[in-house]
Amino acid sequence: MLKTDFEIINPNNITLQLHFYFNDVESHSMNAKTHNECEKQFIHLIQSINRYFDTAINIEIQAKNEGGILDLYNVIIENPLIKTSFIILLSSYLTNFFSSKLRPSINVSEETKNKLDNLTKIKELIKTNSLTTDEYDYIVTNDKELKKLKSNFYKSAKQDDRIEKIEFDAIDQKKDIICNKKSITYNDFDKLIIKEEIIENHEEIDVKIFIIAPVLIKGRKDPWKGICNNEYIEFRVLDKSFLESVYLQLIRFSNGTFINCKMKISTISYFFSEKVKISRDIIEVINFGDGTNIKAINKYNQKKNNQYDDTGSLF
């Protein structure tokens, strides 16, 4: 069972305090559009967390106080037993930094992962207050909807560069603290904003590609098509010297034509859709041939009036 610092006193109400501090300590105003967007994302975050509980969570807005901008949200939870879990989850979503990787490693077993991927099981564990710290972390790490709302909240807040920090805490109706203050400075907002796509690049030095469909007309944006390691691929050719010889028809393509080249492979992973896009760029063509005749790159890089012999082969 998780041991926490949160002690719920009032059986029904929690007051969440969201405090925007500014570089100018005398400032008590902020851009209305930015504030409204932050407020919308914060309320959506609370509503989304509600799906982990078999009880209603209602939100009321209290009058705002001065000292920067202090938003007060009165949260009424019908079942007081789940308040601790609610505060832990909300606090974690608001303040935990994102990992630089798409899928951070969490120290839980496969059996536990299967259990936590089941919403009904999570609800049962929350009812009995039997989630461990690692299990809470796993939930926070893998709920993409909540992570997106959190990211949108800080992306909106970042638009107002007068903000120095945002502070979050929670008190009960007797003003007793049930969640200590947690602050996020403006300089750390980027750590809480999801990079919706992650690009990883690497180069392969000696790659052999059999050409299926070259692009022979200068200016066309169509990808080249070929076979590499028995896999059908599409790619762009960026070697200008090689392309110039192709456009001048100094190189002719036939069945079995191949190039040996240096290739850059870019893998783009999209966070929310889980799609992966791979793009390939040929940086340098080292040599080319048709299985019986191989030409080095420096042998075809010649003037326009130089032609290879027309024998019906590649050359």
Secondary structure, DSSP 8 states (H G I E B T S, - for coil): ----S----SSSEEEEEEEEEESSTT-----HHHHHHHHHHHHHHHHHHGGGSSS-EEEEE---BTTTEEEEEEEEES-GGGHHHHHHHHHHHHH----SSSS---S--HHHHHHHT-HHHHHHHHHTT---HHHHHHHHHH-HHHHHHHHHHHHHHTT-TTEEEEEEEEE-TT--EEEEEEEEEGGGGGGGS--SEEEEEEEEEEEEEEEEE---STT----EEEEETTEEEEEEE--HHHHHHHHTT-S---TT-EEEEEEEEEEEEETTT--EEEEEEEEEEEEEESSS-EEEHHHH---TT-----SSS--
